Amino acid sequence: MPWTRPQLIESDETASADFLNKRTLTYREAILEGLDLLLKSDPDTYILGEGVDDASGIFGTTKGLVERYGTERVVDIPLAENGMTGIAIGTALTGMRPIFVHMRPDFMILALDQLLNHAAKWSYMSNGEVPVPLTLRAVTGRGWGSAAQHSQNIQGLLTYMPGMKVVMPATAYDAKGLLIAAVRDPNPVVILEHRWLYDKKGYVPEGLYETPIGKAYRCREGSDLTIAAVSTMVHEAMTASEKLAATGISIEVIDLRSIKPWDRDMVFASVRKTGRLLVADTGHAYGGVGAEIAASVMENCWDALATSVRRIAIPEAPTPASAKLEQLYYPDWKTLMAATQEILG
């Protein structure tokens, strides 16, 4: 049975208040609803990106918005990521709130100069007087043999530069809540949405609500080992923890939700309880999210660790196009189970 937010043990306040309604949406529907509410509530908010006005609407997440709000607020753009990101930054500097949508994070690489040299630094260089309320959505993950140039996971690269926040929602609830929080944030936020999650259903309240950026979520309590995971790996971790529970192994699962900043307090507290940590990321190990969390835990929780921190990541190789090779390339719940059993001996 797929894991959904109603099974979580630490409900957010908003979720607790409306939990009995059991209102469910798919991940893609939650994003679409969030965008609709943001456009409706704030005339300075607008969407731009390649194909945002297309009939398919970026995997259904912008579907119908151009008919509702017109081409001045749902703007199709040319294949010019760097230049168009500069325009989005310029409008953000004047007080607008652009939501730039990339079909792939790979395309965002073309705009790194604008993002890391300009958007990420304007607030600092102006002593906080010039905010840059820019939100960037990008769809990550494999699909249709997208291979090395259309399915990269670049979160480690994006988290390096100060001034950029990066979030990776794993549930429909957070897909909407983190989107709203990102658009309301005074400075740049990147949202990495995994295409494998778009059809997953979960509890989503009506109206505008925010998932706090930088606050993790404890999905399952445990005592033997902590798994801190992001995006699809949260679901794999929940599957692994349920199967391991049948063998008497108690796993604590934390959905990081945000990787820049990440919730050091929750992760450190969990590690001090279990004594063991497995970090499950969708990106590479070298210089990645797992490396940062592992180093921080080793620095701050050394006295509590029963063994060294373990990382689960994709191989140090470009994404293959072959479906058979893809199956070997991406870790899953079986990978997490094997790593857990190895750590626990």
DOSE-457977 format. One record per residue (C-alpha): residue number from 1; residue in three letters; chain; y, z, x. Coordinates in nm, 2 decimals, m for minus. Layout:
<numars>
- n_res_chain_Y_Z_X
- NUM_ALA_A_Y_Z_X
...
</numars>
This chain:
<numars>
- n_res_chain_Y_Z_X
- 1_MET_A_0.00_0.00_0.00
- 2_PRO_A_0.34_m0.09_0.15
- 3_TRP_A_0.56_0.19_0.25
- 4_THR_A_0.88_0.23_0.05
- 5_ARG_A_1.17_0.48_0.06
- 6_PRO_A_1.05_0.70_m0.24
- 7_GLN_A_0.76_0.82_m0.01
- 8_LEU_A_1.01_0.95_0.24
- 9_ILE_A_1.04_1.33_0.28
- 10_GLU_A_1.41_1.37_0.36
- 11_SER_A_1.60_1.19_0.09
- 12_ASP_A_1.96_1.12_0.14
- 13_GLU_A_2.20_1.28_m0.11
- 14_THR_A_2.25_0.95_m0.30
- 15_ALA_A_1.88_0.89_m0.31
- 16_SER_A_1.80_1.24_m0.44
- 17_ALA_A_2.05_1.22_m0.72
- 18_ASP_A_1.91_0.89_m0.86
- 19_PHE_A_1.55_0.92_m0.74
- 20_LEU_A_1.40_0.95_m1.09
- 21_ASN_A_1.55_0.62_m1.19
- 22_LYS_A_1.31_0.44_m0.96
- 23_ARG_A_1.53_0.14_m0.94
- 24_THR_A_1.37_m0.11_m0.69
- 25_LEU_A_1.50_m0.42_m0.53
- 26_THR_A_1.37_m0.64_m0.25
- 27_TYR_A_1.54_m0.62_0.09
- 28_ARG_A_1.71_m0.95_0.03
- 29_GLU_A_1.83_m0.85_m0.32
- 30_ALA_A_1.97_m0.53_m0.18
- 31_ILE_A_2.18_m0.72_0.07
- 32_LEU_A_2.30_m0.97_m0.19
- 33_GLU_A_2.40_m0.68_m0.42
- 34_GLY_A_2.59_m0.51_m0.14
- 35_LEU_A_2.78_m0.83_m0.05
- 36_ASP_A_2.87_m0.89_m0.41
- 37_LEU_A_3.00_m0.53_m0.46
- 38_LEU_A_3.20_m0.56_m0.13
- 39_LEU_A_3.36_m0.89_m0.23
- 40_LYS_A_3.44_m0.76_m0.58
- 41_SER_A_3.59_m0.43_m0.46
- 42_ASP_A_3.80_m0.55_m0.17
- 43_PRO_A_4.00_m0.88_m0.17
- 44_ASP_A_4.03_m0.86_0.21
- 45_THR_A_3.66_m0.89_0.26
- 46_TYR_A_3.51_m1.24_0.31
- 47_ILE_A_3.19_m1.40_0.43
- 48_LEU_A_3.16_m1.69_0.68
- 49_GLY_A_2.87_m1.85_0.85
- 50_GLU_A_2.67_m2.17_0.87
- 51_GLY_A_2.51_m2.23_0.53
- 52_VAL_A_2.64_m1.92_0.35
- 53_ASP_A_2.73_m2.15_0.06
- 54_ASP_A_2.40_m2.33_0.06
- 55_ALA_A_2.17_m2.32_m0.25
- 56_SER_A_1.92_m2.11_m0.06
- 57_GLY_A_2.19_m1.87_0.05
- 58_ILE_A_2.07_m1.74_0.39
- 59_PHE_A_1.72_m1.64_0.28
- 60_GLY_A_1.87_m1.56_m0.06
- 61_THR_A_2.11_m1.30_0.07
- 62_THR_A_2.43_m1.50_m0.01
- 63_LYS_A_2.29_m1.69_m0.31
- 64_GLY_A_2.54_m1.76_m0.59
- 65_LEU_A_2.83_m1.59_m0.41
- 66_VAL_A_3.03_m1.91_m0.35
- 67_GLU_A_3.02_m1.98_m0.72
- 68_ARG_A_3.15_m1.63_m0.80
- 69_TYR_A_3.42_m1.60_m0.53
- 70_GLY_A_3.50_m1.96_m0.42
- 71_THR_A_3.50_m2.13_m0.08
- 72_GLU_A_3.80_m1.93_0.05
- 73_ARG_A_3.59_m1.61_0.05
- 74_VAL_A_3.24_m1.76_0.11
- 75_VAL_A_3.32_m1.99_0.40
- 76_ASP_A_3.08_m2.25_0.54
- 77_ILE_A_3.16_m2.31_0.90
- 78_PRO_A_3.09_m2.58_1.17
- 79_LEU_A_2.84_m2.54_1.45
- 80_ALA_A_3.10_m2.36_1.67
- 81_GLU_A_2.99_m2.00_1.70
- 82_ASN_A_3.22_m1.90_1.98
- 83_GLY_A_3.53_m2.06_1.82
- 84_MET_A_3.46_m1.94_1.47
- 85_THR_A_3.39_m1.58_1.60
- 86_GLY_A_3.74_m1.60_1.76
- 87_ILE_A_3.88_m1.69_1.42
- 88_ALA_A_3.69_m1.40_1.25
- 89_ILE_A_3.82_m1.16_1.52
- 90_GLY_A_4.18_m1.29_1.46
- 91_THR_A_4.15_m1.23_1.09
- 92_ALA_A_4.01_m0.88_1.15
- 93_LEU_A_4.31_m0.80_1.37
- 94_THR_A_4.54_m0.88_1.08
- 95_GLY_A_4.35_m0.63_0.85
- 96_MET_A_4.09_m0.85_0.69
- 97_ARG_A_3.72_m0.76_0.69
- 98_PRO_A_3.51_m1.06_0.79
- 99_ILE_A_3.13_m1.06_0.75
- 100_PHE_A_3.00_m1.33_1.00
- 101_VAL_A_2.64_m1.44_0.92
- 102_HIS_A_2.41_m1.59_1.18
- 103_MET_A_2.08_m1.74_1.08
- 104_ARG_A_1.95_m1.63_1.42
- 105_PRO_A_2.06_m1.38_1.69
- 106_ASP_A_2.00_m1.67_1.93
- 107_PHE_A_2.32_m1.84_1.79
- 108_MET_A_2.52_m1.52_1.85
- 109_ILE_A_2.46_m1.56_2.22
- 110_LEU_A_2.71_m1.85_2.21
- 111_ALA_A_2.97_m1.60_2.09
- 112_LEU_A_2.91_m1.32_2.35
- 113_ASP_A_3.24_m1.39_2.52
- 114_GLN_A_3.43_m1.33_2.20
- 115_LEU_A_3.22_m1.03_2.10
- 116_LEU_A_3.19_m0.84_2.42
- 117_ASN_A_3.52_m0.93_2.59
- 118_HIS_A_3.74_m0.92_2.28
- 119_ALA_A_3.60_m0.76_1.97
- 120_ALA_A_3.44_m0.47_2.15
- 121_LYS_A_3.75_m0.39_2.36
- 122_TRP_A_4.05_m0.44_2.14
- 123_SER_A_4.05_m0.08_2.00
- 124_TYR_A_4.02_0.07_2.35
- 125_MET_A_4.29_m0.16_2.50
- 126_SER_A_4.53_m0.07_2.22
- 127_ASN_A_4.46_0.30_2.24
- 128_GLY_A_4.29_0.29_1.91
- 129_GLU_A_4.59_0.14_1.73
- 130_VAL_A_4.43_m0.21_1.67
- 131_PRO_A_4.10_m0.19_1.49
- 132_VAL_A_3.86_m0.48_1.47
- 133_PRO_A_3.67_m0.44_1.13
- 134_LEU_A_3.42_m0.72_1.20
- 135_THR_A_3.06_m0.72_1.07
- 136_LEU_A_2.80_m0.95_1.21
- 137_ARG_A_2.47_m1.01_1.04
- 138_ALA_A_2.18_m1.18_1.22
- 139_VAL_A_1.83_m1.26_1.11
- 140_THR_A_1.57_m1.18_1.37
- 141_GLY_A_1.19_m1.22_1.39
- 142_ARG_A_0.94_m1.50_1.40
- 143_GLY_A_0.87_m1.76_1.14
- 144_TRP_A_0.75_m2.12_1.11
- 145_GLY_A_0.69_m2.14_1.49
- 146_SER_A_1.05_m2.07_1.57
- 147_ALA_A_0.96_m2.00_1.93
- 148_ALA_A_1.17_m1.92_2.24
- 149_GLN_A_1.51_m2.03_2.12
- 150_HIS_A_1.51_m1.93_1.75
- 151_SER_A_1.34_m1.59_1.73
- 152_GLN_A_1.47_m1.37_2.01
- 153_ASN_A_1.53_m1.00_1.98
- 154_ILE_A_1.86_m0.94_2.17
- 155_GLN_A_1.94_m0.58_2.06
- 156_GLY_A_1.91_m0.45_2.41
- 157_LEU_A_2.17_m0.70_2.52
- 158_LEU_A_2.41_m0.61_2.24
- 159_THR_A_2.39_m0.24_2.30
- 160_TYR_A_2.49_m0.26_2.66
- 161_MET_A_2.87_m0.30_2.60
- 162_PRO_A_3.08_m0.01_2.48
- 163_GLY_A_3.26_m0.07_2.16
- 164_MET_A_2.98_m0.24_1.97
- 165_LYS_A_2.77_m0.06_1.71
- 166_VAL_A_2.42_m0.20_1.63
- 167_VAL_A_2.20_m0.12_1.33
- 168_MET_A_1.85_m0.23_1.23
- 169_PRO_A_1.77_m0.14_0.87
- 170_ALA_A_1.40_m0.11_0.78
- 171_THR_A_1.43_m0.06_0.41
- 172_ALA_A_1.60_m0.21_0.11
- 173_TYR_A_1.80_0.11_0.07
- 174_ASP_A_1.94_0.09_0.42
- 175_ALA_A_1.98_m0.28_0.41
- 176_LYS_A_2.25_m0.22_0.15
- 177_GLY_A_2.38_0.11_0.27
- 178_LEU_A_2.42_0.01_0.63
- 179_LEU_A_2.58_m0.31_0.53
- 180_ILE_A_2.85_m0.13_0.33
- 181_ALA_A_2.90_0.13_0.61
- 182_ALA_A_2.94_m0.16_0.86
- 183_VAL_A_3.20_m0.34_0.66
- 184_ARG_A_3.40_m0.02_0.61
- 185_ASP_A_3.38_0.07_0.98
- 186_PRO_A_3.71_0.01_1.16
- 187_ASN_A_3.53_m0.16_1.46
- 188_PRO_A_3.26_m0.42_1.52
- 189_VAL_A_2.91_m0.36_1.39
- 190_VAL_A_2.61_m0.59_1.43
- 191_ILE_A_2.33_m0.57_1.17
- 192_LEU_A_1.99_m0.71_1.28
- 193_GLU_A_1.78_m0.79_0.97
- 194_HIS_A_1.41_m0.88_1.02
- 195_ARG_A_1.30_m1.18_0.82
- 196_TRP_A_0.96_m1.01_0.76
- 197_LEU_A_1.13_m0.74_0.56
- 198_TYR_A_1.31_m0.97_0.31
- 199_ASP_A_1.04_m0.95_0.04
- 200_LYS_A_0.97_m0.58_0.08
- 201_LYS_A_1.07_m0.37_m0.22
- 202_GLY_A_1.22_m0.03_m0.22
- 203_TYR_A_1.44_0.22_m0.40
- 204_VAL_A_1.81_0.11_m0.41
- 205_PRO_A_2.08_0.29_m0.61
- 206_GLU_A_2.34_0.11_m0.80
- 207_GLY_A_2.70_0.09_m0.69
- 208_LEU_A_2.86_0.13_m0.35
- 209_TYR_A_2.70_0.38_m0.11
- 210_GLU_A_2.68_0.42_0.27
- 211_THR_A_2.40_0.49_0.50
- 212_PRO_A_2.56_0.68_0.79
- 213_ILE_A_2.57_0.48_1.11
- 214_GLY_A_2.41_0.68_1.39
- 215_LYS_A_2.19_0.90_1.17
- 216_ALA_A_1.82_0.86_1.18
- 217_TYR_A_1.57_0.93_0.90
- 218_ARG_A_1.25_1.13_0.92
- 219_CYS_A_0.99_0.94_0.73
- 220_ARG_A_0.70_1.16_0.79
- 221_GLU_A_0.66_1.51_0.94
- 222_GLY_A_0.40_1.57_1.21
- 223_SER_A_0.31_1.80_1.50
- 224_ASP_A_0.11_1.60_1.76
- 225_LEU_A_0.33_1.31_1.85
- 226_THR_A_0.67_1.15_1.75
- 227_ILE_A_0.70_0.78_1.69
- 228_ALA_A_1.07_0.67_1.69
- 229_ALA_A_1.08_0.32_1.55
- 230_VAL_A_1.32_0.05_1.43
- 231_SER_A_1.30_m0.24_1.18
- 232_THR_A_0.95_m0.36_1.11
- 233_MET_A_0.80_m0.12_1.35
- 234_VAL_A_0.89_0.16_1.11
- 235_HIS_A_0.64_0.02_0.86
- 236_GLU_A_0.38_m0.03_1.13
- 237_ALA_A_0.43_0.33_1.24
- 238_MET_A_0.38_0.45_0.88
- 239_THR_A_0.06_0.26_0.85
- 240_ALA_A_m0.07_0.39_1.18
- 241_SER_A_0.03_0.75_1.10
- 242_GLU_A_m0.16_0.73_0.77
- 243_LYS_A_m0.47_0.60_0.93
- 244_LEU_A_m0.45_0.85_1.21
- 245_ALA_A_m0.40_1.14_0.96
- 246_ALA_A_m0.75_1.06_0.84
- 247_THR_A_m0.88_1.15_1.19
- 248_GLY_A_m0.69_1.47_1.20
- 249_ILE_A_m0.39_1.34_1.41
- 250_SER_A_m0.05_1.45_1.28
- 251_ILE_A_0.23_1.19_1.36
- 252_GLU_A_0.60_1.24_1.30
- 253_VAL_A_0.77_0.91_1.22
- 254_ILE_A_1.14_0.86_1.27
- 255_ASP_A_1.33_0.55_1.15
- 256_LEU_A_1.62_0.53_1.39
- 257_ARG_A_1.81_0.29_1.16
- 258_SER_A_2.09_0.28_1.42
- 259_ILE_A_2.03_0.20_1.79
- 260_LYS_A_2.40_0.21_1.91
- 261_PRO_A_2.47_0.50_1.85
- 262_TRP_A_2.13_0.65_1.80
- 263_ASP_A_2.05_0.99_1.66
- 264_ARG_A_1.98_1.19_1.98
- 265_ASP_A_1.98_1.52_1.79
- 266_MET_A_1.69_1.43_1.55
- 267_VAL_A_1.48_1.26_1.82
- 268_PHE_A_1.53_1.55_2.07
- 269_ALA_A_1.44_1.81_1.80
- 270_SER_A_1.13_1.62_1.71
- 271_VAL_A_1.02_1.58_2.07
- 272_ARG_A_1.07_1.95_2.13
- 273_LYS_A_0.84_2.01_1.83
- 274_THR_A_0.56_1.76_1.92
- 275_GLY_A_0.59_1.74_2.30
- 276_ARG_A_0.52_1.36_2.29
- 277_LEU_A_0.72_1.05_2.21
- 278_LEU_A_0.63_0.69_2.15
- 279_VAL_A_0.92_0.45_2.10
- 280_ALA_A_0.84_0.14_1.90
- 281_ASP_A_1.09_m0.15_1.93
- 282_THR_A_1.09_m0.52_1.82
- 283_GLY_A_1.25_m0.62_2.15
- 284_HIS_A_1.16_m0.63_2.52
- 285_ALA_A_1.09_m0.31_2.72
- 286_TYR_A_1.29_m0.40_3.03
- 287_GLY_A_1.65_m0.27_2.98
- 288_GLY_A_1.58_m0.24_2.60
- 289_VAL_A_1.62_0.02_2.33
- 290_GLY_A_1.30_0.20_2.43
- 291_ALA_A_1.42_0.23_2.79
- 292_GLU_A_1.74_0.40_2.69
- 293_ILE_A_1.57_0.64_2.45
- 294_ALA_A_1.29_0.72_2.70
- 295_ALA_A_1.54_0.79_2.98
- 296_SER_A_1.75_1.01_2.76
- 297_VAL_A_1.45_1.21_2.64
- 298_MET_A_1.32_1.26_2.99
- 299_GLU_A_1.67_1.38_3.10
- 300_ASN_A_1.72_1.62_2.81
- 301_CYS_A_1.37_1.73_2.69
- 302_TRP_A_1.17_1.74_3.02
- 303_ASP_A_1.07_2.10_2.97
- 304_ALA_A_0.93_2.02_2.62
- 305_LEU_A_0.73_1.71_2.72
- 306_ALA_A_0.35_1.74_2.75
- 307_THR_A_0.33_1.38_2.89
- 308_SER_A_0.56_1.09_2.98
- 309_VAL_A_0.74_0.89_2.71
- 310_ARG_A_0.56_0.57_2.61
- 311_ARG_A_0.72_0.25_2.50
- 312_ILE_A_0.59_m0.02_2.27
- 313_ALA_A_0.77_m0.36_2.29
- 314_ILE_A_0.71_m0.73_2.30
- 315_PRO_A_0.58_m0.89_2.62
- 316_GLU_A_0.81_m0.98_2.91
- 317_ALA_A_0.79_m1.35_2.81
- 318_PRO_A_0.97_m1.59_2.58
- 319_THR_A_0.84_m1.61_2.22
- 320_PRO_A_0.55_m1.86_2.19
- 321_ALA_A_0.55_m2.13_1.92
- 322_SER_A_0.17_m2.12_1.86
- 323_ALA_A_0.07_m1.91_1.56
- 324_LYS_A_m0.24_m1.78_1.75
- 325_LEU_A_m0.02_m1.68_2.05
- 326_GLU_A_0.23_m1.52_1.81
- 327_GLN_A_m0.05_m1.29_1.68
- 328_LEU_A_m0.10_m1.16_2.04
- 329_TYR_A_0.27_m1.15_2.12
- 330_TYR_A_0.39_m0.90_1.85
- 331_PRO_A_0.27_m0.54_1.84
- 332_ASP_A_0.16_m0.39_1.51
- 333_TRP_A_0.00_m0.07_1.37
- 334_LYS_A_m0.31_m0.13_1.57
- 335_THR_A_m0.11_m0.13_1.89
- 336_LEU_A_0.06_0.20_1.79
- 337_MET_A_m0.28_0.36_1.70
- 338_ALA_A_m0.43_0.26_2.04
- 339_ALA_A_m0.12_0.39_2.23
- 340_THR_A_m0.13_0.72_2.03
- 341_GLN_A_m0.50_0.78_2.10
- 342_GLU_A_m0.44_0.70_2.47
- 343_ILE_A_m0.15_0.95_2.49
- 344_LEU_A_m0.34_1.22_2.31
- 345_GLY_A_m0.65_1.15_2.52
</numars>
